């Protein structure tokens, strides 16, 4: 597990997936909770509202992971050039 997170390239790929999942949850949550005009059961409606919270959270986590991975990749490249 630690080997996975010590490799910045694998963290960069994981961050892209987390960003995609967060965006999908946010868009589907907003559509289902606020834009859909049909009748939804209360469990589905609560889930859609929860997705509007979980989606941006995953976006933030994925973005921070991406920044850290790019920073570590940049350090490795600078060390290899010098």
Protein Blocks (a to p, Z undefined) as FASTA:
>chain_A
ZZmmmpmklmmmmmmmmmmmmmmmmmmmmmmmmmpmbdcdfklmmmmmmmmmmmmmmmmm
mmmmmmmmmmmmmmmmmmmmZZ
